Amino acid sequence: MAHSYRELLSWGGRLAMDEELPPCPEAEAALRSLMQGNAHYQEHSRNPAELSDLIRLRTAHEGQHPRAAVLCCADSRVPPEHIFSAGIGELFVIRNAGNVLSAAALGSIEYAAAHLHVPLVLIMGHRGCGAVTAALQKHEEPGALGELIAEVRVGVGRAHDPRQAERNNLCHSLESLGESEVLRDLADRGRLGFAGAVYDIRSGAVELLLDEDAS
């Protein structure tokens, strides 16, 4: 059964802020646009976005007005601008291994929401995530990498199946957005929406998540 973008954002809002948020039509429009871009990517395997001198100069002079903030993995097989057929100035992208909501990532999302006025925050995990695979294993890495994997391990929780672990991890990042009073204030005023998704590195498809997909 297909779900509306409003239903998907309603679930994302409840997971992120632990409350029923007012509808955000701008977030619905942004999410619809992203998924239309992904459909184009799957069909044509190329990015039709404008990457001209004109758009570079225009955004340099007029500033950026992205339609969404996307937190995703740093994996080189997960290029969000291509996945969503987006060009210069269209997406505000934050990336790290395991799409972890670190303090830097949260601060970046707050900037995008409060100062660039993005109406949508999308947390996107992916199939075959190396950080999640490492978190499922008992081997410990030294240094900052070990600290990162420990964060992902918290997100994975009790899951043993890799796919469920990937979903759990991105849902944990989505839930952690609720720590931000900046984001909560915008969401309570109907100016911001939240969604979770998993990208399939084989097919190129983005799957939006709903209640039954998370644990």
Backbone as JSON, one array per atom type, in Angstrom:
{
  "sequence": "MAHSYRELLSWGGRLAMDEELPPCPEAEAALRSLMQGNAHYQEHSRNPAELSDLIRLRTAHEGQHPRAAVLCCADSRVPPEHIFSAGIGELFVIRNAGNVLSAAALGSIEYAAAHLHVPLVLIMGHRGCGAVTAALQKHEEPGALGELIAEVRVGVGRAHDPRQAERNNLCHSLESLGESEVLRDLADRGRLGFAGAVYDIRSGAVELLLDEDAS",
  "N": [[0.84, -1.19, 0.0], [0.6, 2.18, -0.93], [1.87, 5.1, 0.62], [1.03, 8.42, 1.61], [2.92, 11.48, 1.2], [2.48, 13.13, 3.32], [1.77, 11.33, 5.36], [4.19, 9.95, 5.63], [5.88, 12.0, 6.48], [4.59, 12.64, 8.83], [5.07, 10.36, 10.39], [7.89, 10.56, 10.49], [8.11, 12.95, 11.91], [6.99, 12.27, 14.39], [8.84, 10.38, 15.26], [11.18, 11.9, 15.35], [10.58, 14.12, 17.03], [8.96, 13.16, 18.98], [6.23, 13.7, 19.12], [3.04, 14.66, 17.71], [3.28, 16.51, 14.89], [2.38, 19.69, 13.39], [1.1, 19.84, 10.0], [3.39, 20.35, 7.28], [3.34, 21.85, 4.45], [5.36, 22.72, 2.71], [7.46, 20.99, 3.29], [6.35, 18.6, 2.4], [6.2, 19.15, -0.36], [8.92, 19.4, -0.93], [9.87, 16.82, -0.32], [8.46, 15.31, -2.15], [9.56, 16.33, -4.5], [12.23, 15.47, -4.24], [11.88, 12.7, -4.44], [10.84, 12.45, -6.98], [13.05, 13.27, -8.39], [14.75, 11.15, -7.74], [13.43, 9.05, -9.03], [13.87, 9.78, -11.68], [16.64, 9.51, -11.75], [16.91, 6.74, -11.38], [15.79, 5.83, -13.74], [17.28, 7.01, -15.82], [19.95, 7.13, -15.05], [21.62, 9.36, -14.86], [22.42, 12.8, -14.14], [20.3, 15.44, -14.59], [20.51, 18.04, -13.78], [21.19, 21.59, -13.81], [24.44, 22.77, -14.25], [25.86, 25.06, -14.77], [27.92, 27.98, -15.72], [26.31, 30.17, -15.27], [24.51, 29.43, -13.2], [26.31, 28.99, -11.14], [27.38, 31.57, -10.8], [25.04, 32.97, -10.15], [24.2, 31.79, -7.72], [26.41, 32.4, -6.22], [26.22, 35.17, -5.97], [23.58, 35.61, -5.08], [23.21, 33.89, -3.0], [22.5, 30.76, -1.26], [19.68, 28.59, -1.55], [18.61, 26.02, -0.55], [16.42, 23.16, -0.91], [16.19, 21.13, 0.88], [17.71, 19.58, 3.76], [20.09, 17.09, 3.97], [21.19, 14.37, 5.7], [23.56, 11.99, 5.34], [25.46, 8.99, 4.56], [29.06, 8.96, 4.26], [30.0, 7.28, 2.35], [31.39, 6.55, -0.8], [29.78, 5.59, -2.77], [27.36, 6.7, -2.51], [26.1, 9.26, -3.67], [24.43, 12.05, -2.96], [23.46, 14.33, -4.45], [23.37, 13.36, -7.09], [21.73, 11.11, -6.75], [19.27, 12.29, -6.2], [18.9, 13.85, -8.39], [19.78, 16.53, -8.3], [21.07, 19.9, -8.37], [23.5, 22.6, -8.23], [23.25, 24.39, -5.23], [20.83, 23.25, -4.41], [20.57, 21.2, -2.51], [21.36, 20.83, 0.92], [23.92, 19.28, 2.22], [25.06, 16.94, 4.58], [27.6, 14.82, 5.55], [28.88, 11.8, 6.89], [30.66, 8.86, 7.96], [28.39, 6.33, 8.38], [26.18, 7.96, 8.73], [25.84, 9.47, 11.17], [24.4, 11.37, 13.79], [26.17, 13.61, 14.83], [27.5, 16.23, 16.99], [28.47, 18.21, 15.29], [27.1, 17.58, 12.94], [24.44, 17.95, 13.76], [24.48, 20.68, 14.42], [24.97, 21.71, 11.87], [22.61, 21.02, 10.56], [20.8, 22.51, 12.05], [21.65, 25.06, 11.29], [20.98, 25.0, 8.54], [18.19, 24.8, 8.73], [17.36, 26.99, 10.37], [18.61, 29.27, 9.3], [18.91, 29.02, 6.51], [16.46, 28.2, 5.93], [15.44, 25.68, 5.14], [12.77, 23.41, 4.46], [12.71, 20.73, 5.01], [14.16, 17.93, 6.61], [16.08, 15.23, 5.88], [17.06, 12.05, 6.81], [19.26, 9.73, 5.66], [20.11, 6.44, 5.3], [21.95, 3.58, 4.0], [22.02, 0.61, 1.96], [24.37, -2.0, 2.55], [26.16, -0.65, 4.24], [29.29, 0.2, 5.42], [30.06, 1.15, 7.93], [27.97, 0.32, 9.56], [28.22, -2.44, 9.24], [30.71, -2.81, 10.47], [29.99, -2.09, 13.05], [28.4, -4.2, 13.79], [30.17, -6.19, 14.14], [32.58, -7.69, 16.41], [35.1, -6.76, 16.52], [37.32, -4.2, 17.54], [38.13, -0.9, 16.66], [40.94, 1.37, 16.72], [41.38, 4.74, 18.06], [39.76, 7.69, 16.69], [38.11, 6.5, 14.81], [37.24, 4.2, 16.08], [35.64, 5.39, 18.04], [33.64, 6.48, 16.45], [32.47, 4.15, 15.34], [31.51, 3.05, 17.67], [29.45, 4.85, 18.23], [27.75, 4.32, 16.09], [27.14, 1.7, 16.75], [25.52, 2.04, 18.98], [23.31, 3.12, 17.7], [22.53, 0.96, 16.09], [21.62, -0.87, 17.94], [19.97, -3.76, 19.21], [19.85, -5.22, 16.92], [20.64, -7.82, 14.58], [20.47, -8.6, 11.98], [21.7, -7.27, 8.98], [20.22, -5.45, 7.34], [18.13, -4.63, 9.03], [19.69, -3.49, 10.98], [20.8, -1.31, 9.62], [18.51, 0.22, 9.21], [17.7, 0.67, 11.87], [19.85, 2.22, 12.74], [19.7, 4.6, 11.2], [17.22, 5.47, 12.04], [17.77, 5.97, 14.69], [19.42, 8.22, 14.46], [17.53, 9.95, 13.42], [15.71, 10.08, 15.56], [17.34, 11.37, 17.39], [17.36, 13.98, 16.6], [15.5, 15.29, 18.06], [16.75, 16.37, 20.24], [17.33, 18.95, 19.71], [16.35, 22.15, 20.38], [16.06, 24.22, 18.64], [15.29, 23.04, 16.19], [12.94, 21.82, 17.06], [11.31, 23.99, 17.73], [10.88, 25.17, 15.19], [9.59, 23.06, 13.91], [7.28, 22.76, 15.48], [5.95, 25.01, 14.73], [5.1, 24.44, 12.24], [6.94, 24.69, 10.19], [8.89, 22.94, 9.44], [9.76, 19.66, 8.44], [10.33, 16.08, 8.83], [12.01, 13.16, 7.67], [12.83, 9.69, 7.01], [15.04, 7.51, 5.22], [16.2, 4.8, 3.11], [18.85, 4.06, 0.99], [19.41, 2.13, -1.88], [22.27, 0.75, -2.99], [22.63, -0.83, -5.19], [20.34, -0.78, -6.94], [19.77, 1.92, -7.07], [17.57, 3.04, -5.96], [15.59, 4.95, -3.68], [14.15, 4.32, -0.63], [11.52, 5.35, 1.28], [10.84, 5.53, 4.77], [8.47, 4.1, 7.08], [6.34, 3.51, 9.98], [6.2, 0.61, 10.28], [8.62, -0.16, 9.28], [10.64, 0.31, 11.05], [12.3, -0.5, 14.14]],
  "CA": [[0.0, 0.0, 0.0], [1.36, 3.41, -1.0], [1.58, 6.08, 1.67], [1.18, 9.8, 1.18], [4.07, 12.16, 1.77], [2.08, 13.66, 4.62], [1.88, 10.23, 6.32], [5.61, 9.67, 5.84], [6.42, 13.09, 7.3], [3.98, 12.53, 10.16], [5.86, 9.36, 11.11], [9.21, 11.13, 10.75], [7.98, 13.95, 12.97], [6.79, 11.6, 15.68], [10.09, 9.74, 15.66], [12.18, 12.92, 15.64], [10.21, 15.05, 18.1], [8.13, 12.45, 19.95], [4.93, 14.34, 19.19], [2.39, 14.86, 16.42], [3.6, 17.86, 14.45], [1.46, 20.24, 12.4], [1.55, 19.59, 8.64], [4.27, 21.33, 6.66], [3.19, 21.66, 3.01], [6.64, 22.92, 2.04], [8.21, 19.75, 3.44], [5.74, 17.63, 1.48], [6.62, 19.49, -1.71], [10.35, 19.1, -1.04], [10.05, 15.37, -0.34], [7.94, 14.86, -3.46], [10.55, 16.71, -5.5], [13.37, 14.57, -4.11], [11.54, 11.36, -4.93], [10.74, 12.57, -8.44], [14.43, 13.28, -8.86], [15.28, 9.79, -7.63], [12.81, 8.26, -10.1], [14.59, 10.12, -12.9], [17.97, 8.91, -11.63], [16.8, 5.3, -11.6], [15.44, 5.56, -15.14], [18.25, 7.51, -16.8], [21.31, 6.98, -14.52], [22.4, 10.57, -15.06], [21.88, 13.95, -13.44], [19.93, 16.47, -15.56], [20.55, 19.36, -13.15], [22.02, 22.61, -14.43], [25.72, 22.98, -13.57], [26.46, 26.04, -15.68], [28.54, 29.19, -15.17], [25.24, 31.06, -14.86], [23.98, 29.02, -11.89], [27.38, 29.23, -10.17], [27.44, 33.01, -10.53], [23.81, 33.4, -9.5], [24.21, 31.37, -6.32], [27.5, 33.14, -5.55], [25.76, 36.53, -5.69], [22.28, 35.64, -4.41], [23.19, 32.96, -1.87], [21.93, 29.43, -1.47], [18.31, 28.39, -1.08], [18.35, 24.58, -0.72], [15.06, 22.73, -0.57], [16.24, 20.11, 1.93], [18.97, 19.19, 4.38], [20.2, 15.63, 3.88], [22.29, 13.73, 6.43], [23.75, 10.65, 4.77], [26.77, 8.38, 4.76], [30.17, 9.46, 3.43], [30.31, 6.24, 1.36], [31.54, 7.14, -2.13], [28.73, 5.06, -3.65], [26.1, 7.35, -2.12], [26.2, 10.69, -4.01], [23.05, 12.51, -2.84], [23.02, 15.21, -5.54], [23.01, 12.53, -8.23], [20.6, 10.25, -6.37], [18.03, 13.07, -6.25], [18.92, 14.68, -9.61], [19.85, 17.9, -7.81], [22.21, 20.67, -8.83], [24.14, 23.56, -7.34], [22.37, 25.17, -4.38], [19.53, 22.62, -4.2], [20.58, 20.36, -1.32], [22.35, 21.11, 1.96], [24.3, 17.89, 2.5], [25.98, 16.65, 5.68], [27.98, 13.42, 5.37], [29.91, 11.15, 7.68], [30.51, 7.41, 7.92], [27.31, 5.83, 9.23], [25.14, 8.99, 8.91], [25.71, 9.7, 12.61], [24.03, 12.74, 14.15], [27.16, 14.18, 15.74], [27.25, 17.63, 17.32], [28.72, 18.98, 14.07], [26.0, 17.33, 12.01], [23.23, 18.6, 14.27], [24.66, 22.11, 14.25], [24.82, 22.01, 10.45], [21.18, 20.92, 10.24], [20.18, 23.69, 12.65], [21.97, 26.2, 10.41], [20.17, 24.88, 7.33], [16.78, 25.03, 9.05], [17.11, 28.3, 10.96], [19.17, 30.38, 8.52], [18.64, 28.82, 5.08], [15.01, 27.96, 5.89], [15.01, 24.44, 4.48], [11.57, 22.9, 5.11], [12.78, 19.28, 5.16], [15.39, 17.25, 7.03], [16.03, 13.81, 5.5], [18.16, 11.19, 7.26], [19.31, 8.64, 4.69], [21.08, 5.37, 5.39], [22.04, 2.86, 2.72], [22.34, -0.82, 1.99], [25.79, -2.29, 2.47], [26.92, 0.38, 4.95], [30.47, -0.36, 6.07], [30.07, 1.52, 9.34], [27.03, -0.56, 10.24], [28.85, -3.76, 9.25], [31.75, -2.78, 11.51], [29.33, -2.03, 14.36], [27.85, -5.53, 14.07], [31.28, -7.08, 14.46], [33.15, -7.5, 17.74], [36.43, -6.14, 16.41], [37.37, -2.8, 17.95], [39.1, -0.06, 15.95], [41.53, 2.38, 17.6], [41.25, 6.15, 17.73], [38.47, 8.32, 16.39], [37.29, 5.54, 14.07], [36.59, 3.37, 17.09], [34.58, 6.18, 18.66], [32.55, 6.57, 15.47], [31.79, 2.86, 15.26], [30.76, 2.9, 18.92], [28.23, 5.63, 18.06], [26.88, 3.55, 15.19], [26.69, 0.52, 17.5], [24.38, 2.49, 19.78], [22.18, 3.24, 16.79], [22.13, -0.38, 15.63], [20.87, -1.52, 19.02], [20.04, -5.21, 19.34], [19.68, -5.86, 15.62], [21.71, -8.67, 14.06], [20.31, -8.58, 10.53], [22.3, -6.03, 8.47], [19.22, -4.5, 6.86], [17.47, -4.04, 10.19], [20.68, -2.66, 11.65], [20.89, -0.06, 8.87], [17.29, 0.98, 9.51], [17.77, 1.11, 13.27], [20.85, 3.27, 12.88], [19.21, 5.88, 10.68], [16.12, 5.89, 12.91], [18.39, 6.54, 15.89], [19.82, 9.59, 14.11], [16.29, 10.73, 13.29], [15.21, 10.32, 16.93], [18.25, 12.28, 18.1], [17.06, 15.36, 16.21], [14.66, 15.86, 19.1], [17.58, 17.06, 21.23], [17.5, 20.33, 19.28], [15.24, 23.06, 20.6], [15.94, 25.02, 17.42], [14.48, 22.27, 15.24], [11.62, 21.59, 17.65], [10.54, 25.23, 17.61], [10.47, 25.32, 13.8], [8.63, 22.0, 13.61], [6.03, 23.07, 16.18], [5.29, 26.1, 14.01], [4.74, 23.97, 10.9], [7.92, 25.17, 9.21], [9.93, 21.94, 9.22], [9.34, 18.27, 8.47], [11.41, 15.11, 8.95], [11.76, 11.86, 7.03], [13.94, 8.74, 6.99], [15.08, 6.75, 3.97], [17.33, 3.91, 2.86], [19.26, 4.04, -0.42], [19.91, 0.84, -2.37], [23.42, 1.06, -3.84], [22.55, -1.64, -6.41], [19.27, -0.34, -7.84], [19.67, 3.37, -7.13], [16.27, 3.45, -5.43], [15.46, 5.45, -2.31], [12.93, 3.83, 0.03], [11.12, 6.14, 2.44], [10.45, 4.64, 5.87], [7.27, 4.33, 7.88], [6.35, 2.81, 11.27], [6.47, -0.82, 10.27], [9.97, -0.4, 8.81], [11.61, 0.54, 12.11], [12.08, -1.26, 15.37]],
  "C": [[0.88, 1.25, 0.0], [0.92, 4.37, 0.09], [1.8, 7.47, 1.12], [2.42, 10.4, 1.81], [3.72, 12.74, 3.14], [2.18, 12.57, 5.69], [3.34, 9.94, 6.65], [6.25, 10.74, 6.71], [5.83, 13.07, 8.71], [4.74, 11.51, 11.0], [7.23, 9.9, 11.46], [9.18, 12.15, 11.86], [7.8, 13.34, 14.33], [8.08, 10.96, 16.18], [11.12, 10.79, 16.09], [11.85, 13.72, 16.89], [9.31, 14.43, 19.16], [6.79, 13.15, 20.17], [4.36, 14.46, 17.79], [2.61, 16.32, 16.02], [2.54, 18.37, 13.48], [1.99, 19.96, 11.0], [2.44, 20.72, 8.13], [4.2, 21.11, 5.15], [4.5, 21.82, 2.25], [7.52, 21.68, 2.13], [7.67, 18.66, 2.52], [6.2, 17.88, 0.05], [8.09, 19.14, -1.93], [10.58, 17.59, -1.14], [9.56, 14.8, -1.67], [8.96, 15.15, -4.56], [11.78, 15.8, -5.45], [13.07, 13.2, -4.71], [11.32, 11.35, -6.44], [12.14, 12.58, -9.05], [15.06, 11.9, -8.8], [14.7, 8.88, -8.7], [13.52, 8.52, -11.43], [15.98, 9.48, -12.9], [17.92, 7.4, -11.92], [16.57, 4.98, -13.08], [16.57, 5.91, -16.1], [19.71, 7.39, -16.35], [22.21, 8.17, -14.84], [21.68, 11.74, -14.37], [21.57, 15.07, -14.45], [20.08, 17.9, -15.02], [21.51, 20.31, -13.88], [23.28, 22.85, -13.59], [26.53, 24.02, -14.34], [27.17, 27.17, -14.94], [27.46, 30.1, -14.6], [24.74, 30.71, -13.46], [25.04, 29.21, -10.81], [27.44, 30.7, -9.8], [26.2, 33.49, -9.78], [23.81, 33.02, -8.03], [25.33, 32.05, -5.54], [27.03, 34.53, -5.13], [24.49, 36.54, -4.83], [22.2, 34.72, -3.2], [22.52, 31.64, -2.23], [20.53, 29.35, -0.87], [17.94, 26.91, -1.27], [16.95, 24.21, -0.29], [15.03, 21.67, 0.5], [17.64, 20.0, 2.49], [19.0, 17.67, 4.42], [21.42, 15.19, 4.68], [22.4, 12.31, 5.91], [25.18, 10.18, 5.0], [27.81, 8.97, 3.82], [30.6, 8.45, 2.37], [30.32, 6.83, -0.05], [30.51, 6.64, -3.13], [27.38, 5.71, -3.39], [26.2, 8.86, -2.39], [24.81, 11.35, -4.01], [22.58, 13.44, -3.96], [22.62, 14.4, -6.77], [21.78, 11.68, -7.94], [19.28, 10.99, -6.51], [17.99, 14.03, -7.44], [18.94, 16.17, -9.25], [21.13, 18.58, -8.28], [22.76, 21.61, -7.78], [23.08, 24.33, -6.55], [21.05, 24.52, -4.03], [19.44, 21.76, -2.94], [21.68, 20.83, -0.37], [22.73, 19.75, 2.55], [25.33, 17.81, 3.62], [26.31, 15.17, 5.58], [29.03, 13.01, 6.39], [29.67, 9.65, 7.61], [29.42, 6.98, 8.89], [26.18, 6.82, 9.47], [24.8, 9.23, 10.38], [25.33, 11.16, 12.87], [24.98, 13.24, 15.24], [26.77, 15.61, 16.07], [27.45, 18.51, 16.08], [27.59, 18.81, 13.06], [24.73, 18.03, 12.45], [23.32, 20.12, 14.11], [24.49, 22.53, 12.8], [23.36, 21.98, 10.04], [20.44, 22.12, 10.83], [20.44, 24.93, 11.8], [21.09, 26.17, 9.16], [18.72, 25.23, 7.59], [16.52, 26.46, 9.5], [17.55, 29.46, 10.08], [18.93, 30.25, 7.02], [17.18, 28.47, 4.83], [14.62, 26.73, 5.06], [13.77, 23.92, 5.19], [11.63, 21.41, 5.44], [14.15, 18.83, 5.62], [15.2, 15.76, 6.72], [17.28, 13.11, 6.03], [18.16, 9.96, 6.36], [20.45, 7.67, 4.97], [21.19, 4.67, 4.04], [22.37, 1.4, 2.95], [23.85, -1.0, 1.86], [26.67, -1.26, 3.16], [28.08, -0.24, 5.72], [30.52, -0.03, 7.55], [29.13, 0.64, 10.14], [27.59, -1.98, 10.32], [29.9, -3.84, 10.35], [31.12, -2.78, 12.9], [28.76, -3.38, 14.76], [28.94, -6.53, 14.46], [31.87, -6.75, 15.83], [34.51, -6.83, 17.71], [36.37, -4.66, 16.75], [38.47, -2.06, 17.19], [39.68, 0.98, 16.91], [41.12, 3.79, 17.18], [39.84, 6.63, 17.48], [37.54, 7.38, 15.63], [36.55, 4.63, 15.04], [35.45, 4.1, 17.78], [33.38, 6.31, 17.74], [31.77, 5.27, 15.41], [30.99, 2.6, 16.54], [29.45, 3.67, 18.86], [27.24, 4.89, 17.17], [26.32, 2.32, 15.9], [25.51, 0.86, 18.4], [23.14, 2.58, 18.9], [21.65, 1.9, 16.32], [21.3, -1.1, 16.68], [21.07, -3.02, 19.04], [19.93, -5.95, 18.02], [20.9, -6.69, 15.25], [21.66, -8.74, 12.54], [20.83, -7.25, 9.99], [21.27, -5.0, 8.01], [18.49, -3.83, 8.02], [18.41, -3.12, 10.94], [20.82, -1.31, 10.96], [19.68, 0.83, 9.16], [17.32, 1.52, 10.94], [18.71, 2.3, 13.42], [20.35, 4.61, 12.36], [18.04, 6.39, 11.51], [16.65, 6.5, 14.21], [18.83, 7.98, 15.63], [18.59, 10.49, 13.99], [15.72, 11.06, 14.67], [16.04, 11.37, 17.66], [18.05, 13.74, 17.7], [16.24, 16.07, 17.27], [15.42, 16.56, 20.2], [17.68, 18.56, 20.93], [16.25, 21.15, 19.52], [15.01, 23.96, 19.38], [15.03, 24.32, 16.43], [13.06, 22.06, 15.77], [10.73, 22.82, 17.5], [10.02, 25.41, 16.18], [9.41, 24.28, 13.44], [7.27, 22.27, 14.25], [5.25, 24.18, 15.48], [4.94, 25.73, 12.57], [5.69, 24.41, 9.81], [8.98, 24.14, 8.86], [9.35, 20.54, 9.34], [10.54, 17.34, 8.45], [11.02, 13.8, 8.28], [13.03, 11.01, 7.1], [13.88, 7.92, 5.72], [16.3, 5.84, 3.94], [17.6, 3.88, 1.36], [19.84, 2.68, -0.76], [21.04, 1.1, -3.36], [23.44, 0.23, -5.12], [21.55, -1.06, -7.41], [19.22, 1.17, -8.03], [18.39, 3.92, -6.53], [16.37, 3.93, -3.99], [14.12, 4.98, -1.77], [12.66, 4.69, 1.26], [10.54, 5.22, 3.52], [9.19, 5.11, 6.56], [7.34, 3.43, 9.09], [6.8, 1.37, 11.21], [7.88, -1.16, 9.81], [11.02, -0.31, 9.92], [11.31, -0.34, 13.31], [12.57, -0.45, 16.54]]
}
